[in-house]
Each structure stands twice: as C-alpha cells, then as structure tokens.
Amino acid sequence: MTLVLYGHPFSSYCQKVLIALYENATPFELRELGRGDAAAAEFGALWPIGKMPVLRDESRTVVESSVIVEHLGLHHPGPVRLLPGDRDAAIEVRMLDRVFDNYVMTPMQKIVADAIRAPEVRDPHGVAEARALLDKAYAWIDGLLAGGRTWAAGDAFTLADCAAAPSLFYADWVHGIAPRHGFLRAYRGRLLARPSFARAVDEARPFRRYFPPGAPDRD
C-alpha cells in the first residue's frame, strides 16, 4: 500500500516531512488539502485535531511532523539516515529539531497568523515577543554553526535540518536574519540548495501569493 500524506505543499510542517520523503525517494501519495473536498473529509476523520501533516501507513495513522520523519526512518528506511544510530548523537538531533520547531517555526507562525487577523484584534505585543524570540534563536543558532558545522548537527543531513529548512525559509521572510549572523545566513543558503528542499520550495511556489504578510520577491 502506498504511503498517503495529508497536507499542503506551502505548509512549513508539511515541507519538513516532504524533505524526508524526497531525501530517500520514498514513494507516497500527497492528498493535498483544500476546503470541502474528499481529502479534507478523510483528513478530518483520521485526525479531528485538524493539524497537518498526517501520514497514513496502511492501517496506521501517524501525526506530528517529527514523529512522521522518525516513523519513515524506522519503517521505510533509505540511504539517508535522518536520525543517527548513536543514541547520544540522536539526542542532539532531536534537541535541535525542537529548537527549530519551538523557537523559529512557532514565533514565525505567530507573526503570520497575526497578519491574517482583522486590524482591531491584532496582537502587537505578542508579535513583538515573537520577533524578540526569533532574534535570540538566530543568535544562538549562528553561534552553534560558527564551529564549522555544515548541517545543524554536524556533517550529516538529519531530522534537525528537515525542521530547519522551512522554519528558517519563512522566518527570514517575516523577520530577516541580520547580516551579522553570517553563519546562519550561509546555512539557510545551503538548505535552499539541497535538492530535497529545493523541490519542496518549487512545488510551493504557486501558492506564494497567499502568504499573509506578503512573500518577498526572492528565494
């Protein structure tokens, strides 16, 4: 049975899983979510919480992007091992995955979500907090990369990079990475050049006009 991924190509968390699938050329079917269609009904029945992506692997439903990537590595392994076999190394990869999701992806999404709101219900204080958190995260990650790492956890491309790619891609759109964070800016460039992420970015390109704060004319 073909793996079925419920999601949308413009979604940052869906891109995180798409990168993992593309890294290992794993066969799957994308059930692109839209309002009122059959895919949305299937998705709602599988996961009433309504947060994408969701992976259907035969009779098993897997939710949460990090868990989906680990599931793929365990049950559908390929040549690119996204979680190291060494347990200590795996802990660092999981830690960095959480850093990118919680301290880059989450504040980025706070800024995006606020742009959708009507002006009278916007949250300028919350957006300011999100921007301050991104500044702290940028500085910390830049310092981590200053040690000569090619990828987030070292020389190997891992789950942490699957998380980093879409989070830094969109975060730089809404709160630019300052020139002083040269290591981080270079890392974002390497992620954009990675074939798996480059494919995800290109597939999402037709939807850029829907980016609430307005997508910049770059990347």
ABEGO torsion letter per residue (X at the ends): XBBBBBEBAABAAAAAAAAAAAAAGBBBBBBBBBBGBAAAAAAAAABAAGBOBBBBBEABBBBEAAAAAAAAAAABBBABBABBABAAAAAAAAAAAAAAAAAAAAAAAAAAAAAABBAAABBAAAAAAAAAAAAAAAAAAAAAAAAGBABAAEABBBAAAAAAAAAAAAAAAABBBBAABAAAAAAAAAAAABAAAAAAAAAAAAAAAABAAEBBBBX
